[in-house]
Amino acid sequence: MTSLIPLLALTTIVPSPQQAPRQYNGKLKTFYLLGEERYVIGSKEIIEIGKKRRVALNSVRTAIAFGSKTENIVAQEGKMLVILEATVKNPEKGLINVSTSELFGLRFFDANLKPGDVVYRGGFDRSLNQISKSLKSGESVDSTLVFEFPQKMPHLKMAIYFDRFIAGKNPHYDLTKLITSSGSVFAKTPLEYSPTATVAKEKEFDFDELRIKVIDTQAIEDNGHRVRVKLTNPMVKPISWGWQYATAETVDTNGQVTPMYRNFYPAPEHQNWRMQILPGQSIIGDYYFYPKEATRPTQFKITMNATRRSVTVTNL
């Protein structure tokens, strides 16, 4: 099966006719001419209508979150992000318009994708703004395209096109072995993400658009204990946070599970944080737990309500 993904985030699935094996000869960092050429009948003079462009794919990576100046993009439950870096150049004599919704399209092969499986989440320039430019002849713009895919893919084989797909003309890529991962704790491979992860206490981990590290645990009154965490915003836009965004629990030496008390207590130095973590800022705060009997917690588990991703921290 092949999947056609224009950058208006529409998906069309069409059957593959019997044909010779596809040749995936597309190379990264190499420009290819996309778009249909039109001619004057008789003279064969080329008519330029702004429907051509040269495109080079530079790199591809996967992640669960991406930050732009417009929004923080987080892969939904059961999804991962595929992020393409590309350069679009004007091969025509006149101006061409390039925008977030009109860069180039993708067609995927043999991945059993259904309509809605792949969603275009946005295109951004080097400054992480949405793209809206008029390019003069020979000018180019670097772009980052963010797509949402199922969290497990067998491979990533695709072609790029503009305006309409022309069989036999558009470059085909097998990017399967060229994909790099963001280093997410949820990444089993660059093309397979899990909804769960386990880390040691000393390790900072990604948690959707946040980064979290467990600092320590301490006994408190009423047979309770608290887990102190540091939340860091690596994005370029603020992140809202509070107890209602995630659920947490601890497990003690006897296997007893204790859910969190429904609050998040910022450390004294962050009492005025106003429920938002600014870009580059870290907030330290506590989760409280009250088991029936005072016990020593050995694990801390936190689950994001919106995406159901969870991380278990061991060796408390």
C-alpha positions as CSV (number, residue, x, y, z in Angstrom):
1,M,0.0,0.0,0.0
2,T,1.1,3.6,-0.6
3,S,0.0,6.6,1.4
4,L,-0.2,10.1,-0.1
5,I,0.4,12.9,2.4
6,P,0.1,16.4,1.0
7,L,0.9,19.2,3.5
8,L,-2.7,20.0,4.1
9,A,-2.6,17.0,6.4
10,L,-4.9,14.9,4.2
11,T,-4.2,11.2,3.7
12,T,-5.1,9.1,0.7
13,I,-4.5,5.4,0.5
14,V,-4.3,3.8,-2.9
15,P,-3.4,0.3,-3.9
16,S,0.0,-0.4,-5.4
17,P,-0.2,-1.9,-8.9
18,Q,2.0,-4.8,-9.9
19,Q,5.3,-3.4,-10.8
20,A,9.0,-3.9,-10.7
21,P,10.6,-3.4,-7.2
22,R,10.9,0.3,-6.4
23,Q,14.3,1.8,-6.4
24,Y,15.0,4.0,-3.4
25,N,17.8,6.1,-4.8
26,G,17.0,9.4,-3.1
27,K,20.0,10.8,-1.2
28,L,20.0,13.2,1.8
29,K,21.4,16.7,1.2
30,T,20.8,16.4,-2.5
31,F,18.4,18.7,-4.4
32,Y,15.6,17.3,-6.6
33,L,13.4,19.2,-8.9
34,L,9.7,18.8,-8.0
35,G,6.6,19.9,-9.7
36,E,5.1,19.6,-13.2
37,E,6.7,21.5,-16.1
38,R,4.2,23.1,-18.6
39,Y,5.1,24.0,-22.1
40,V,3.6,26.2,-24.9
41,I,2.3,23.8,-27.6
42,G,4.5,23.9,-30.6
43,S,7.4,26.0,-29.3
44,K,7.9,23.9,-26.2
45,E,8.7,27.1,-24.3
46,I,8.5,26.5,-20.6
47,I,5.6,28.2,-18.8
48,E,6.4,29.2,-15.2
49,I,3.4,29.4,-12.8
50,G,5.2,29.0,-9.5
51,K,4.5,25.3,-9.3
52,K,8.1,24.0,-9.2
53,R,10.8,23.9,-6.5
54,R,14.0,22.1,-5.7
55,V,13.9,20.2,-2.4
56,A,16.7,18.6,-0.4
57,L,16.0,16.4,2.6
58,N,18.8,16.9,5.0
59,S,18.0,14.7,8.0
60,V,15.2,12.8,9.7
61,R,14.7,12.0,13.4
62,T,12.0,10.9,15.8
63,A,10.8,12.3,19.1
64,I,7.8,12.6,21.3
65,A,7.9,16.4,21.5
66,F,9.0,19.4,19.4
67,G,9.0,23.0,20.4
68,S,8.3,26.0,18.1
69,K,7.5,29.6,18.8
70,T,3.9,28.9,17.9
71,E,3.2,25.8,20.1
72,N,4.7,22.9,21.9
73,I,3.9,19.8,19.8
74,V,3.5,16.6,21.7
75,A,2.8,13.2,20.1
76,Q,-0.6,12.0,21.2
77,E,-1.3,8.7,22.9
78,G,0.1,5.8,20.8
79,K,2.0,8.1,18.5
80,M,5.5,9.4,17.8
81,L,6.8,12.4,15.9
82,V,8.8,12.1,12.7
83,I,10.8,15.3,12.1
84,L,12.2,16.1,8.7
85,E,14.8,18.8,8.1
86,A,14.7,20.1,4.5
87,T,15.7,23.0,2.2
88,V,13.4,24.4,-0.4
89,K,14.9,26.4,-3.2
90,N,13.3,28.5,-6.0
91,P,14.3,27.1,-9.5
92,E,12.1,29.5,-11.4
93,K,12.8,33.0,-12.8
94,G,10.0,34.6,-10.9
95,L,8.8,34.5,-7.3
96,I,7.4,31.4,-5.7
97,N,5.4,31.4,-2.4
98,V,6.5,29.0,0.3
99,S,4.4,28.5,3.4
100,T,3.8,26.0,6.3
101,S,0.9,24.5,4.3
102,E,2.6,24.5,1.0
103,L,6.2,23.1,1.1
104,F,6.1,19.7,-0.5
105,G,4.2,16.4,-0.1
106,L,5.1,12.9,1.0
107,R,4.0,9.5,-0.3
108,F,4.7,6.4,1.9
109,F,5.1,2.9,0.7
110,D,4.4,-0.6,2.1
111,A,3.8,0.5,5.7
112,N,0.1,-0.5,6.0
113,L,-0.9,3.0,6.9
114,K,-4.6,4.0,7.1
115,P,-6.2,7.4,6.6
116,G,-5.5,9.4,9.8
117,D,-2.4,7.4,10.8
118,V,-0.1,10.2,9.7
119,V,-0.9,13.8,10.6
120,Y,1.0,16.9,9.5
121,R,1.6,18.9,12.7
122,G,3.4,21.9,11.2
123,G,6.3,23.4,9.3
124,F,8.8,25.9,10.7
125,D,11.8,27.9,9.6
126,R,15.2,28.0,11.3
127,S,13.9,30.5,13.8
128,L,11.1,28.1,14.7
129,N,8.4,30.4,13.3
130,Q,5.8,29.2,10.9
131,I,6.9,29.6,7.3
132,S,5.4,32.3,5.0
133,K,7.9,33.5,2.4
134,S,8.2,34.6,-1.2
135,L,11.5,33.3,-2.6
136,K,13.3,35.1,-5.5
137,S,15.0,33.0,-8.1
138,G,17.8,31.0,-6.5
139,E,16.7,31.8,-2.9
140,S,16.0,29.1,-0.4
141,V,14.5,28.5,3.0
142,D,15.5,25.8,5.6
143,S,12.5,24.1,7.0
144,T,11.5,21.7,9.7
145,L,8.4,19.5,9.1
146,V,6.8,17.7,12.0
147,F,4.6,14.7,11.4
148,E,2.7,12.4,13.8
149,F,3.0,8.7,13.1
150,P,2.0,5.5,14.8
151,Q,4.5,4.8,17.6
152,K,5.8,1.7,15.9
153,M,6.8,1.6,12.2
154,P,8.4,-1.3,10.3
155,H,10.4,1.1,8.1
156,L,10.2,4.6,6.5
157,K,10.1,4.4,2.8
158,M,8.7,7.4,0.9
159,A,8.8,9.8,-2.0
160,I,8.6,13.6,-2.1
161,Y,6.5,15.6,-4.6
162,F,5.0,19.0,-5.1
163,D,1.5,19.8,-6.5
164,R,0.8,16.3,-7.7
165,F,2.6,13.0,-7.6
166,I,4.1,11.9,-10.9
167,A,5.1,8.3,-11.0
168,G,8.6,7.6,-12.1
169,K,9.7,11.2,-11.6
170,N,9.8,11.9,-7.9
171,P,12.7,10.8,-5.7
172,H,12.2,7.8,-3.5
173,Y,14.0,7.4,-0.2
174,D,14.5,4.5,2.2
175,L,15.2,6.4,5.4
176,T,14.9,3.4,7.8
177,K,18.6,3.2,8.7
178,L,19.1,7.0,8.5
179,I,16.7,8.0,11.3
180,T,18.2,9.3,14.5
181,S,16.3,9.3,17.8
182,S,15.9,12.2,20.2
183,G,17.3,10.1,23.0
184,S,13.9,9.8,24.6
185,V,13.5,7.2,27.4
186,F,10.4,6.0,25.5
187,A,12.4,5.1,22.3
188,K,13.1,1.4,22.0
189,T,14.5,2.1,18.5
190,P,14.3,5.2,16.3
191,L,11.1,3.7,14.8
192,E,9.5,2.2,17.9
193,Y,8.4,4.1,20.9
194,S,6.9,2.6,24.0
195,P,4.3,4.2,26.3
196,T,6.3,3.2,29.4
197,A,9.9,3.6,30.5
198,T,11.9,2.7,33.6
199,V,14.9,4.8,34.8
200,A,17.1,5.0,37.8
201,K,16.7,7.8,40.3
202,E,19.9,9.6,39.2
203,K,18.6,9.9,35.6
204,E,16.7,12.9,34.2
205,F,14.1,11.8,31.7
206,D,11.8,13.4,29.1
207,F,8.1,13.4,30.0
208,D,6.2,14.7,26.9
209,E,7.5,18.3,26.6
210,L,9.0,18.4,30.1
211,R,12.2,17.0,31.5
212,I,12.0,15.5,35.0
213,K,14.4,14.3,37.6
214,V,13.7,12.8,41.0
215,I,15.9,14.5,43.6
216,D,15.1,12.7,46.8
217,T,12.5,11.2,49.1
218,Q,11.8,11.9,52.7
219,A,9.5,10.8,55.5
220,I,6.8,13.3,56.6
221,E,4.1,13.4,59.2
222,D,1.1,10.9,59.4
223,N,3.2,7.9,58.2
224,G,3.7,9.7,54.9
225,H,6.6,10.4,52.6
226,R,7.2,12.9,49.9
227,V,9.1,12.7,46.6
228,R,10.9,15.8,45.5
229,V,11.2,16.4,41.7
230,K,12.8,18.9,39.4
231,L,10.7,19.9,36.4
232,T,12.5,21.6,33.5
233,N,11.1,23.3,30.4
234,P,13.4,22.7,27.3
235,M,10.9,24.3,24.9
236,V,10.7,27.8,23.6
237,K,7.2,28.4,24.9
238,P,5.9,28.2,28.5
239,I,4.5,24.9,29.8
240,S,1.5,24.8,32.2
241,W,1.8,22.5,35.1
242,G,0.0,21.4,38.3
243,W,-1.2,18.3,40.0
244,Q,-4.1,17.8,37.6
245,Y,-1.8,17.1,34.6
246,A,-0.3,13.8,35.8
247,T,-0.9,11.1,38.4
248,A,1.8,9.7,40.6
249,E,2.2,6.7,42.9
250,T,4.9,5.0,44.9
251,V,5.6,1.4,45.6
252,D,7.2,0.3,48.9
253,T,9.4,-2.7,49.8
254,N,6.2,-4.8,50.4
255,G,4.8,-4.0,47.0
256,Q,2.1,-1.7,48.4
257,V,1.0,1.0,45.9
258,T,0.1,4.4,47.3
259,P,-1.5,7.1,45.1
260,M,-0.4,10.7,45.5
261,Y,-2.2,13.2,47.5
262,R,-3.9,15.4,44.9
263,N,-1.6,18.4,45.0
264,F,1.8,19.5,43.9
265,Y,3.8,21.6,46.4
266,P,6.4,23.9,45.0
267,A,9.6,24.3,47.0
268,P,9.8,27.6,49.0
269,E,12.0,29.3,46.4
270,H,9.3,28.6,43.8
271,Q,6.1,29.6,45.7
272,N,5.3,32.3,43.2
273,W,5.6,30.2,40.0
274,R,2.0,30.8,38.8
275,M,1.4,27.3,37.4
276,Q,3.7,27.9,34.4
277,I,7.3,26.8,33.7
278,L,9.1,29.4,31.5
279,P,11.5,28.3,28.7
280,G,14.7,27.1,30.2
281,Q,13.3,27.4,33.8
282,S,13.3,24.6,36.4
283,I,10.8,24.2,39.2
284,I,11.3,22.0,42.2
285,G,8.3,20.6,44.0
286,D,7.0,17.7,46.1
287,Y,4.4,15.0,45.7
288,Y,3.0,13.7,49.0
289,F,1.9,10.1,49.7
290,Y,0.1,8.7,52.8
291,P,0.2,4.9,53.0
292,K,-1.7,3.1,55.8
293,E,1.6,2.3,57.5
294,A,4.9,4.1,57.4
295,T,7.0,2.3,54.8
296,R,10.0,3.0,52.7
297,P,9.2,3.7,49.0
298,T,11.4,2.0,46.4
299,Q,9.7,3.2,43.2
300,F,8.0,6.4,42.0
301,K,5.7,6.2,38.9
302,I,4.3,9.3,37.1
303,T,1.8,9.1,34.3
304,M,0.8,11.9,32.0
305,N,-3.0,12.1,31.9
306,A,-3.3,13.4,28.3
307,T,-1.0,10.9,26.6
308,R,-0.9,8.0,29.2
309,R,2.9,7.9,29.0
310,S,4.4,6.8,32.2
311,V,7.9,6.6,33.7
312,T,8.9,4.4,36.7
313,V,11.8,5.7,38.7
314,T,13.6,3.0,40.7
315,N,16.2,2.9,43.5
316,L,14.6,5.7,45.5
